[in-house]
Amino acid sequence: MEQMFDNALCKDMSTDLFFPNTDKQYTDKQYWDVHTVCRECPVKVDCVVYSLESDLEYGIYGLPERVRKRIKAKTYDDIAKLIDETFTTLDIIEPTFKSNGELDTKRCLKCNRITRGYAKDSTNWGGRSHFCVSCHIDMSQNKQKDKLLDREKPSKSMPIFSNHGELVSKKCTKCLIRKDGKDFSKRPQGIGQRTSWCKECTRKNLEKWQKKQKTNG
């Protein structure tokens, strides 16, 4: 166990930074930067396993408290995969900070919009909720709030909207290239009322399917 801590990237950092609910005052940027250190840490999986075996309820141990609570009887490899998926989510959030280190904007993982106003939440990366005020209110009125938080996965499309709420651009979840909103077909249920795949990827996929059908026929 001592060897694990010796190899941890956080070994020379203040432990208070990994407990966002402490009385000591740190900026949002300090919390965010320190928490994301876990991404490159060579013992991050061991850290998560240690926290689970020790039944550590609070703090950041390779994963924030909310994520760790979802882990039930997972293997070492499963936990490693979960950590990678969690950090992919952090890329989607795209936070920006003011000169004083205060959180300015970030992407809400519910409505996918870049906006301001996020409540403090010690169970998440950066000590802030990942849902904007509007979405938080809507979800708080839902009796299955916690289930919603744990079940729904954020979209990798990372959409950008105009001030009027119109889709400007987003990433195609197939080719992962950011494209103009008009490069996606209309779909009422989709983000920005557009499909997840761009028109080009949809066309290529259709051609591939048609070719396969002819070959099998």
Steps between C-alpha positions, in 0.01 A plus 500: 500500500783743582653435159169592337492836676868563418420466128187714512520834320314666788749396769639855540163676469275614781246229580242773566477558124356151459217574745307793344270527802778603739497838674817614326444727203633400159399630159294298253801484270724363776250226574458419132872492421588286800215255452590440136853403609347154556477460123874448456564339838665155470317366806152641434336156473670382819380818669139429404529136612649615833213745556244228428664239722537757780141619451613863468185698436632853447773661293668448166680165479568454131127558445256742666263378765191489276670278242650266759158438651394340172775236513373162607713184474701624200833349401827693489470533120138617530603773741782610266247526217259695720776748588577556131131555425476749785788707368341499154206669671734765638610583145137560405445748785756755367515733804630856480612705799520868590833666582431449873457125450121503531307275261366704209329258260481131423279256313198364684494120468119504487406767244845503333515879498800708609368723773566658841370422845593167660436415864775371728508122513780322687411168332619615157824600326585861575257513792215619277185346358520397134141612442400864448253667735206454265564127449574452870160644592323278247681190622448586867125482439543147368481228767755295305759779498792284618414227250495756222837637604657156500334357190521771238824532306605841363498545125836505326359738238599805710247732328532876471179707497433859398354756742163413351538132586566386144761233433815654354722194487572169668725198469381202297503206743615275215798686348545730805551803272332829596266610222242769429152426631368484141732205434269287716156379395194619689386285792256644758635279782866574426723761663424826323225305321764341281637146462807380691678393180576755231345461155827372353542224759134406468536475122817289524336270752196456274721423198691244706175336609363491146823345370484234772139421410590451134790274594284288729222492243 
